[in-house]
Amino acid sequence: MTDFPRDRRSASDESMPEGTPEGANDRRFEELLRGLVGAHAGAARFRATELEAERLLGDGLRIADAVRRAARRGEASRPDPADCAHLARIVERLNELTNATRTGASALALREAWLRGDLARTADLACELFAGLDREWSPPAHAYAALALRRRMRGRSGSGGSDAGEAAPAEALIHPERLADEIASRIEAGLAAEPGGRVGARPPSRGTASPAAEAEEDLPEPLVLAPSLAGCESEVAIRIRSDAIAAPILRHRASGELWIFTTRLGGPFEVAAAREADDEWWAASPLGYASYLTALAQALERKRIAIVMLGAEDGTRS
């Protein structure tokens, strides 16, 4: 959707100045489309607003589709101010729904249970507040926390770059010793929810509430784990037996993720790794996956951290 303004100019006038009213409408419409996606995700998280969020998303996408079809016909007049205003109202309504739910009675009860440390009640209330959570189900034998073996880093572009000396993002493989250090630190500290996660995120607000007041309205953020190594989208993960987790384990039906409302999850932990990596990145890497895994296993052994090798026959990579 966000590529639309370029399609519009190519269909009518490649040299359309960005400073023209049409160019301003293009930029505003593209910005609103991004806002629509984010605002919909916020409102669709909650049971009370899920259906209304889907309806409003459909309204917004129909506007976008009408604008796109006009562009394909070579019409230079759209998106126009009316299109932008209509989309802005939809985004605003979605954010209003999210804010109203976050400050409602169910959200207040959830925050109070969380602050009391009543994890069972917190789980029950989370299932009432959030869409698509299962409380009564049979969890898998293990839960997995993904480990990123490659990290985005800024580098200097070579002679083939768009601009000489321009910084370009690239993926770099983390040294096995460094990854083992990170794993040891996480195991020692215990697993916790990521700060600023998507569940407790606040939508944009026109209000003038202080940061302290807004913090009081924050929702507890669950620790999100995967039900399998394959679900981590990583070859290596920290894993824990489900029966060692004291807090209730909720299942998010749409994603299959495991949600655990706890301040910090203790062990015992171990490391799980895929025996083989079916990934083009590893095929092109000067250091093969088998060599990397051997070095990581040796580094973990020196720290007395167990590592378990899993394959497709274990049902984790299928």
C-alpha positions as CSV (number, residue, x, y, z in Angstrom):
1,M,0.0,0.0,0.0
2,T,2.8,2.4,0.8
3,D,4.2,2.2,-2.7
4,F,1.0,3.7,-4.1
5,P,2.1,7.4,-4.5
6,R,5.0,6.4,-6.7
7,D,2.6,4.3,-8.9
8,R,0.3,7.4,-9.1
9,R,3.1,9.7,-10.4
10,S,4.3,7.1,-12.9
11,A,0.8,6.8,-14.3
12,S,0.4,10.5,-14.7
13,D,3.5,12.6,-14.4
14,E,7.0,11.3,-13.4
15,S,8.2,14.8,-12.8
16,M,5.5,15.9,-10.4
17,P,7.2,18.2,-7.9
18,E,6.9,17.1,-4.3
19,G,5.9,20.6,-3.3
20,T,2.7,20.6,-5.3
21,P,-0.7,20.1,-3.6
22,E,-0.9,16.7,-5.3
23,G,2.5,15.7,-3.9
24,A,1.5,16.8,-0.4
25,N,-1.7,14.7,-0.7
26,D,0.4,11.7,-1.8
27,R,2.7,12.0,1.2
28,R,-0.2,12.6,3.6
29,F,-2.1,9.6,2.2
30,E,0.9,7.3,2.5
31,E,1.5,8.4,6.1
32,L,-2.2,7.8,6.9
33,L,-2.0,4.3,5.4
34,R,0.9,3.4,7.7
35,G,-1.1,4.9,10.6
36,L,-4.1,2.8,9.6
37,V,-2.1,-0.4,9.9
38,G,-0.7,0.5,13.3
39,A,-4.0,1.8,14.6
40,H,-5.9,-1.3,13.5
41,A,-3.3,-3.6,15.2
42,G,-3.8,-1.7,18.4
43,A,-7.6,-1.9,18.5
44,A,-7.7,-5.5,17.1
45,R,-5.8,-6.7,20.2
46,F,-8.8,-6.3,22.4
47,R,-11.9,-8.5,22.5
48,A,-14.3,-5.5,22.9
49,T,-13.0,-3.7,19.9
50,E,-11.8,-6.5,17.6
51,L,-14.8,-6.6,15.3
52,E,-15.1,-2.8,15.0
53,A,-11.4,-2.6,14.2
54,E,-11.9,-5.1,11.4
55,R,-14.8,-3.1,10.0
56,L,-12.9,0.2,10.1
57,L,-9.9,-1.4,8.5
58,G,-12.1,-2.6,5.7
59,D,-13.4,1.0,5.3
60,G,-9.9,2.3,5.1
61,L,-8.7,-0.3,2.6
62,R,-11.7,0.4,0.3
63,I,-10.6,4.1,0.2
64,A,-7.1,3.0,-0.6
65,D,-8.4,0.6,-3.3
66,A,-10.5,3.4,-4.9
67,V,-7.4,5.7,-5.0
68,R,-5.3,3.0,-6.5
69,R,-7.8,2.2,-9.2
70,A,-8.0,5.9,-10.0
71,A,-4.2,6.0,-10.4
72,R,-4.2,3.1,-12.8
73,R,-6.7,5.0,-14.9
74,G,-4.2,7.9,-15.0
75,E,-6.3,10.2,-12.8
76,A,-4.0,12.8,-11.2
77,S,-6.6,14.2,-8.8
78,R,-6.5,11.4,-6.2
79,P,-5.7,11.0,-3.4
80,D,-7.4,14.3,-2.7
81,P,-8.0,16.2,0.6
82,A,-11.3,14.4,1.1
83,D,-9.6,11.0,0.8
84,C,-7.0,12.1,3.4
85,A,-9.7,13.5,5.7
86,H,-11.7,10.3,5.5
87,L,-8.7,8.1,6.2
88,A,-7.6,10.4,9.1
89,R,-11.1,10.0,10.7
90,I,-10.8,6.2,10.6
91,V,-7.3,6.2,12.1
92,E,-8.5,8.6,14.9
93,R,-11.5,6.4,15.6
94,L,-9.3,3.3,15.9
95,N,-7.0,5.1,18.3
96,E,-10.1,6.2,20.3
97,L,-11.3,2.6,20.6
98,T,-7.9,1.5,21.8
99,N,-7.6,4.3,24.4
100,A,-11.1,3.7,25.7
101,T,-10.4,0.0,26.2
102,R,-7.0,0.7,27.9
103,T,-8.7,2.9,30.5
104,G,-11.8,0.8,31.0
105,A,-12.8,-1.4,33.9
106,S,-11.3,-4.6,32.5
107,A,-7.9,-3.0,31.9
108,L,-8.0,-1.4,35.4
109,A,-8.7,-4.8,37.0
110,L,-5.9,-6.4,35.0
111,R,-3.4,-3.8,36.1
112,E,-4.5,-4.1,39.8
113,A,-4.1,-7.9,39.7
114,W,-0.7,-7.6,38.1
115,L,0.5,-5.1,40.7
116,R,-0.7,-7.4,43.5
117,G,1.3,-10.2,42.0
118,D,-1.8,-12.4,41.5
119,L,-0.6,-14.1,38.3
120,A,-3.5,-16.5,38.1
121,R,-6.0,-13.7,38.2
122,T,-3.9,-11.6,35.8
123,A,-4.1,-14.5,33.3
124,D,-7.8,-14.8,33.7
125,L,-8.3,-11.1,33.1
126,A,-5.9,-11.0,30.2
127,C,-8.1,-13.6,28.5
128,E,-11.1,-11.4,29.1
129,L,-9.4,-8.2,27.8
130,F,-7.3,-9.4,24.9
131,A,-8.6,-11.1,21.7
132,G,-7.7,-14.7,20.9
133,L,-6.2,-15.9,24.1
134,D,-6.8,-19.5,25.4
135,R,-6.5,-20.2,29.1
136,E,-7.7,-23.8,29.1
137,W,-5.4,-25.9,26.8
138,S,-2.5,-28.3,26.9
139,P,0.8,-26.5,26.5
140,P,3.7,-28.2,24.6
141,A,6.5,-29.9,26.5
142,H,8.8,-26.9,26.1
143,A,8.7,-23.2,25.5
144,Y,11.4,-21.4,23.5
145,A,13.0,-17.9,23.6
146,A,14.7,-17.1,20.3
147,L,18.3,-16.1,20.1
148,A,19.4,-13.8,17.3
149,L,22.6,-15.2,15.7
150,R,22.8,-12.3,13.2
151,R,22.5,-8.6,14.0
152,R,21.9,-5.6,11.9
153,M,25.0,-3.4,11.9
154,R,25.9,-0.1,10.2
155,G,28.8,-0.3,7.8
156,R,30.4,1.8,5.1
157,S,29.2,1.2,1.6
158,G,31.7,0.2,-1.0
159,S,32.4,1.5,-4.5
160,G,29.1,0.0,-5.6
161,G,27.0,2.0,-3.1
162,S,24.5,4.6,-4.1
163,D,26.7,7.3,-2.4
164,A,30.4,7.1,-1.7
165,G,30.9,6.5,2.0
166,E,27.2,6.2,2.8
167,A,26.4,4.0,5.8
168,A,24.6,0.8,4.8
169,P,22.9,-1.7,7.1
170,A,24.3,-5.3,7.0
171,E,23.8,-8.5,8.9
172,A,26.8,-9.6,11.0
173,L,27.2,-13.0,12.6
174,I,27.7,-12.8,16.4
175,H,30.9,-14.6,17.6
176,P,30.0,-17.9,19.3
177,E,31.9,-16.8,22.5
178,R,29.9,-13.6,22.6
179,L,26.6,-15.4,22.1
180,A,27.5,-17.8,24.8
181,D,28.2,-14.9,27.2
182,E,24.8,-13.4,26.3
183,I,23.0,-16.7,26.9
184,A,24.7,-17.1,30.3
185,S,23.6,-13.6,31.3
186,R,20.0,-14.2,30.3
187,I,19.9,-17.5,32.0
188,E,21.3,-16.0,35.2
189,A,18.9,-13.1,35.1
190,G,15.9,-15.1,34.0
191,L,13.6,-14.4,31.1
192,A,11.5,-11.2,31.1
193,A,9.2,-9.4,28.8
194,E,10.8,-7.0,26.4
195,P,10.3,-3.3,27.4
196,G,8.0,-1.5,25.0
197,G,6.4,-4.6,23.6
198,R,3.4,-4.6,21.4
199,V,0.8,-5.6,24.0
200,G,1.2,-2.6,26.3
201,A,2.0,-0.1,23.6
202,R,0.0,3.1,23.7
203,P,-1.5,4.7,20.5
204,P,-0.8,8.3,19.7
205,S,-2.8,10.7,21.9
206,R,-3.8,14.3,21.6
207,G,-4.0,14.6,25.4
208,T,-1.7,16.4,27.7
209,A,-1.3,13.8,30.3
210,S,2.0,13.7,32.1
211,P,4.4,10.8,31.5
212,A,3.7,9.6,35.1
213,A,0.0,9.6,34.5
214,E,0.4,7.7,31.2
215,A,2.7,5.1,32.9
216,E,-0.2,4.4,35.3
217,E,-2.3,3.3,32.3
218,D,0.3,1.0,30.9
219,L,-0.8,-2.6,30.6
220,P,1.4,-5.4,31.8
221,E,3.5,-6.9,29.0
222,P,3.6,-10.7,28.8
223,L,6.7,-12.7,28.2
224,V,6.2,-14.1,24.7
225,L,7.7,-17.5,23.9
226,A,7.4,-19.9,21.0
227,P,5.9,-23.4,21.2
228,S,8.7,-24.9,19.2
229,L,12.2,-24.2,17.9
230,A,10.7,-23.7,14.4
231,G,8.3,-21.1,15.8
232,C,11.3,-19.0,16.9
233,E,12.5,-18.4,13.4
234,S,16.0,-19.0,14.7
235,E,18.3,-21.9,14.7
236,V,19.2,-21.5,18.4
237,A,17.0,-20.8,21.4
238,I,16.8,-20.9,25.2
239,R,14.2,-23.4,26.2
240,I,12.4,-24.4,29.4
241,R,10.1,-27.2,30.3
242,S,6.5,-26.0,30.5
243,D,5.9,-27.9,33.7
244,A,8.7,-25.7,35.3
245,I,6.8,-22.5,34.6
246,A,4.8,-21.5,37.7
247,A,2.6,-18.9,36.0
248,P,-0.3,-19.8,33.7
249,I,0.7,-20.3,30.0
250,L,-1.7,-18.7,27.6
251,R,-2.0,-19.5,23.9
252,H,-2.4,-16.7,21.4
253,R,-4.5,-18.4,18.8
254,A,-3.7,-16.3,15.7
255,S,0.1,-16.5,16.1
256,G,0.5,-19.7,18.2
257,E,2.7,-17.7,20.6
258,L,2.8,-18.5,24.3
259,W,2.0,-15.6,26.6
260,I,3.2,-15.7,30.2
261,F,2.4,-12.8,32.5
262,T,5.3,-12.9,35.0
263,T,7.8,-10.3,36.1
264,R,10.7,-12.7,35.5
265,L,10.9,-16.4,34.6
266,G,13.5,-18.5,36.3
267,G,15.0,-21.8,35.1
268,P,16.1,-24.5,34.8
269,F,17.0,-23.6,31.2
270,E,18.9,-25.3,28.5
271,V,19.9,-24.3,24.9
272,A,18.2,-26.0,22.0
273,A,19.7,-25.9,18.5
274,A,18.8,-27.2,15.1
275,R,21.2,-29.9,13.9
276,E,21.0,-28.4,10.4
277,A,20.2,-25.0,9.0
278,D,18.1,-24.8,5.8
279,D,18.9,-21.1,5.2
280,E,20.4,-19.3,2.1
281,W,22.3,-17.0,4.4
282,W,24.2,-19.9,5.9
283,A,24.8,-21.4,2.5
284,A,26.5,-18.1,1.4
285,S,28.4,-17.6,4.7
286,P,32.1,-18.2,4.8
287,L,31.6,-19.9,8.2
288,G,29.3,-22.9,7.8
289,Y,26.5,-23.5,10.3
290,A,28.0,-26.8,11.5
291,S,31.3,-25.1,12.4
292,Y,29.5,-22.2,14.1
293,L,27.3,-24.7,16.1
294,T,30.4,-26.7,17.2
295,A,32.1,-23.5,18.4
296,L,29.0,-22.4,20.3
297,A,28.5,-25.8,21.9
298,Q,32.2,-25.7,23.1
299,A,31.7,-22.2,24.5
300,L,28.5,-23.3,26.3
301,E,30.2,-26.4,27.7
302,R,32.8,-24.2,29.3
303,K,30.0,-22.4,31.1
304,R,28.3,-25.7,32.0
305,I,25.2,-24.8,30.0
306,A,23.5,-27.8,28.4
307,I,22.8,-27.7,24.6
308,V,20.3,-30.1,23.0
309,M,20.4,-30.8,19.2
310,L,17.0,-31.1,17.5
311,G,16.1,-32.2,14.1
312,A,13.0,-32.6,12.0
313,E,12.3,-36.0,13.6
314,D,11.8,-34.1,16.9
315,G,8.8,-32.3,15.3
316,T,10.4,-28.9,15.9
317,R,11.5,-27.9,12.4
318,S,8.5,-29.2,10.4
